[in-house]
């Protein structure tokens, strides 16, 4: 069979296929068109939402730094400005010592945001330090379980946060001891102290801070 005959035969098969299946082909093309239009519409709406959120965010923080309550209207938008709004609200509520609300915002950030490990670890570390301080200020055990959850959000794969996580683990134990008026010389506190000082991965500055707290607890 010549090349020309082969080509004619192939074209004939294609024509027959199209004629026999044109309805299905048209439906498939319509579906693809609908998917494409829907995708473009979704992207447009999403970009408009981000644009509107950004305008609202900057308008609010420029109007009155002492009243950022309107940012609460943005925290459910699930975009970058939602995260910024939560962080600004946390900052303000920490300043006003409204720690219970800050704690809820910290949890919401870490539970719902698709954050990179670095940012998640940074927020979790900040939340841990803040809520340990809040536990002393309010003389309450209410935040201890949440602090433990925050510690679990600090990545073990980030060298820069290894020392911070160890310090926070130690501080959490000491906080629990102080709030419940327990003896410091318990195995839990001493084990964590020894773990920190025997680790070559913990920074010298962290060891020095932990040592001062350790000595204070021993001789207070």
Long-range contacts (C-beta under 8 A, 24 or more apart in sequence): 46-79, 49-77, 49-79, 50-79, 50-80, 50-81, 53-77, 53-79, 53-81, 53-82, 54-81, 56-81, 57-81, 57-84, 57-85, 61-88, 68-92, 75-105, 75-108, 78-112, 83-109, 83-113, 83-115, 87-123, 94-130, 97-134, 97-137, 99-130, 99-131, 99-134, 99-137, 99-138, 99-143, 102-130, 102-131, 102-134, 103-127, 103-131, 103-134, 103-143, 103-146, 106-130, 106-131, 106-146, 106-150, 107-146, 107-149, 110-149, 110-150, 110-153, 117-155, 117-157, 117-158, 118-155, 118-158, 120-153, 120-155, 121-153, 121-154, 121-155, 121-158, 121-161, 123-153, 124-150, 124-151, 124-153, 124-154, 125-150, 125-154, 125-161, 125-164, 125-165, 125-168, 128-154, 128-168, 128-171, 128-172, 129-168, 132-168, 132-171, 132-172, 132-175, 135-175, 135-179, 136-175, 136-178, 136-179, 139-179, 140-179, 141-176, 141-179, 141-180, 144-172, 144-175, 144-176, 144-179, 147-172, 147-175, 148-172, 159-201, 162-201, 162-202, 163-201, 163-202, 163-203, 163-205, 163-206, 164-206, 166-192, 166-195, 166-196, 166-199, 166-202, 166-206, 167-196, 167-202, 167-206, 167-209, 167-210, 170-196, 170-210, 170-213, 171-213, 174-213, 174-217, 177-217, 184-217, 184-218, 185-218, 189-217
